[in-house]
Amino acid sequence: MADGARAEFPIPANCFAETVTSVHHYTDRLFKFRITRPASFRFRSGEFVMIGLPNAEKPVFRAYSIASPSWDEELEFFSIKVPGGPLTEHLQKIKEGDTILLRKKPTGTLVNDALLPGKRVYMFSTGTGIAPFASLIRDPETYEKFDEVVLTHTCREIAELAYGKELVEETLADPLVGEIVAGKLKYYGSTTREAYDRTGRITDLLTSGELFDQLGLPPIDPAIDRAMICGSMDMINDTKSILEGFGLEEGANNAPNTYVVERAFVG
Ligand SMILES: Cc1cc2nc3c(=O)[nH]c(=O)nc-3n(C[C@H](O)[C@H](O)[C@H](O)COP(=O)(O)OP(=O)(O)OC[C@H]3O[C@@H](n4cnc5c(N)ncnc54)[C@H](O)[C@@H]3O)c2cc1C
């Protein structure tokens, strides 16, 4: 299989063909890229879409959370690089000007609509699971619905937290949303395999109460707190049971409730 836009294959009928506008590599496992946005492509902040490369007659498509907010004129993605991964071994080589295939229908449960109104929303993420929250924390609608947004991001190493830290700094400095976000967004990064200010799995930080102590917040109260989770299957299952212990209940698009989940990847 050839890489990126170098091969000439017909664009599948159910896809947009978009152009890469920037690529930024954080580590040997993580990178971000931005692409042009088709005028007719609508989505709700927090949703995901299938993307692929025009490098085969039948291209490989994978689910990707859209990391940019619904008002942004471009689309942003935050990606893993899986050694030998059918999509990412090629995707990690993309450059400005290359073509990305984008399926036309976004979907997902990590959306404001799937949560009941509340005072505070927690967004629990590990690894690339921060991507849907990168979209939501930049959407003014999130701050209309909640007075306070707590974004947690847990990675193995400090370098893997860079995307999230940069995101929060840029969001606060943004001329469009900075003022809306200021004083309402709390960021909490932690690592599991390298010593850092906050070390440990988010599940342990939640059960020990360390998370609440360090943020200066009371424990989760189902009357006012809401939550969204995005990470590995194990992280999701463990976090779900802790949240249910606090009295939160899982919601969906057709039945909003006090927490929602989505897998950051399959496997
Ligand atoms: C709803 C949903 C949203 C997703 N959003 C994103 C996203 O925003 N960014 C992103 O990079 N991936 C995301 N993924 C995963 C993505 O669909 C692909 O699996 C990933 O791009 C790797 O593709 P691949 O073909 O190279 O390897 P695959 O064959 O798809 O994966 C090979 C193995 O790599 C591991 N793996 C795959 N993705 C990840 C990951 N993100 N983090 C850690 N390990 C992983 C798993 O063990 C998997 O079995 C999402 C998946 C789902 C279901």
The ligand as a MOL file (V3000), in Angstrom:
LIG
                    3D

  0  0  0     0  0            999 V3000
M  V30 BEGIN CTAB
M  V30 COUNTS 53 58 0 0 0
M  V30 BEGIN ATOM
M  V30 1 C -15.3830 5.6430 18.9940 0
M  V30 2 C -13.8870 5.6050 18.7290 0
M  V30 3 C -13.1700 6.7930 18.6430 0
M  V30 4 C -11.7950 6.7560 18.3890 0
M  V30 5 N -11.1020 7.9400 18.3700 0
M  V30 6 C -9.7580 7.9230 18.1920 0
M  V30 7 C -9.0010 9.1290 18.2070 0
M  V30 8 O -9.5410 10.2350 18.3520 0
M  V30 9 N -7.6610 9.0310 18.0490 0
M  V30 10 C -7.0230 7.8220 17.8580 0
M  V30 11 O -5.7980 7.8010 17.7270 0
M  V30 12 N -7.7180 6.6860 17.8350 0
M  V30 13 C -9.0620 6.7040 17.9760 0
M  V30 14 N -9.7680 5.5320 17.9320 0
M  V30 15 C -9.0360 4.3020 17.5650 0
M  V30 16 C -8.9190 4.2260 16.0330 0
M  V30 17 O -10.1950 3.9050 15.5060 0
M  V30 18 C -7.8760 3.1940 15.5370 0
M  V30 19 O -7.9780 2.0150 16.2400 0
M  V30 20 C -6.4680 3.7330 15.6400 0
M  V30 21 O -6.3360 4.8600 14.7950 0
M  V30 22 C -5.4190 2.7030 15.1760 0
M  V30 23 O -5.7350 2.2930 13.8680 0
M  V30 24 P -4.8480 1.2010 13.1440 0
M  V30 25 O -5.5900 0.7430 11.9250 0
M  V30 26 O -3.4630 1.7160 12.9160 0
M  V30 27 O -4.7310 -0.0010 14.1780 0
M  V30 28 P -5.9450 -0.8910 14.7620 0
M  V30 29 O -5.9180 -2.2200 14.0730 0
M  V30 30 O -7.2160 -0.1380 14.7050 0
M  V30 31 O -5.5140 -1.0380 16.2670 0
M  V30 32 C -4.5000 -1.9540 16.6520 0
M  V30 33 C -4.4030 -1.9730 18.1710 0
M  V30 34 O -3.8050 -0.7550 18.6200 0
M  V30 35 C -4.3680 -0.3380 19.8590 0
M  V30 36 N -4.9510 1.0150 19.6970 0
M  V30 37 C -5.7480 1.4750 18.6870 0
M  V30 38 N -6.0810 2.7720 18.8750 0
M  V30 39 C -5.4830 3.1550 20.0240 0
M  V30 40 C -5.4650 4.3900 20.7310 0
M  V30 41 N -6.1310 5.4760 20.2770 0
M  V30 42 N -4.7670 4.4390 21.8800 0
M  V30 43 C -4.0720 3.3380 22.3350 0
M  V30 44 N -4.0720 2.1450 21.6950 0
M  V30 45 C -4.7520 2.0490 20.5480 0
M  V30 46 C -5.4270 -1.3650 20.2210 0
M  V30 47 O -4.8700 -2.3170 21.1100 0
M  V30 48 C -5.7640 -2.0200 18.9140 0
M  V30 49 O -6.2140 -3.3350 19.0670 0
M  V30 50 C -11.1230 5.5150 18.1820 0
M  V30 51 C -11.8630 4.3190 18.2430 0
M  V30 52 C -13.2140 4.3450 18.5290 0
M  V30 53 C -13.9700 3.0460 18.6300 0
M  V30 END ATOM
M  V30 BEGIN BOND
M  V30 1 1 1 2
M  V30 2 1 2 3
M  V30 3 2 2 52
M  V30 4 2 3 4
M  V30 5 1 4 5
M  V30 6 1 4 50
M  V30 7 2 5 6
M  V30 8 1 6 7
M  V30 9 1 6 13
M  V30 10 2 7 8
M  V30 11 1 7 9
M  V30 12 1 9 10
M  V30 13 2 10 11
M  V30 14 1 10 12
M  V30 15 2 12 13
M  V30 16 1 13 14
M  V30 17 1 14 15
M  V30 18 1 14 50
M  V30 19 1 15 16
M  V30 20 1 16 17
M  V30 21 1 16 18
M  V30 22 1 18 19
M  V30 23 1 18 20
M  V30 24 1 20 21
M  V30 25 1 20 22
M  V30 26 1 22 23
M  V30 27 1 23 24
M  V30 28 2 24 25
M  V30 29 1 24 26
M  V30 30 1 24 27
M  V30 31 1 27 28
M  V30 32 2 28 29
M  V30 33 1 28 30
M  V30 34 1 28 31
M  V30 35 1 31 32
M  V30 36 1 32 33
M  V30 37 1 33 34
M  V30 38 1 33 48
M  V30 39 1 34 35
M  V30 40 1 35 36
M  V30 41 1 35 46
M  V30 42 1 36 37
M  V30 43 1 36 45
M  V30 44 2 37 38
M  V30 45 1 38 39
M  V30 46 1 39 40
M  V30 47 2 39 45
M  V30 48 1 40 41
M  V30 49 2 40 42
M  V30 50 1 42 43
M  V30 51 2 43 44
M  V30 52 1 44 45
M  V30 53 1 46 47
M  V30 54 1 46 48
M  V30 55 1 48 49
M  V30 56 2 50 51
M  V30 57 1 51 52
M  V30 58 1 52 53
M  V30 END BOND
M  V30 END CTAB
M  END
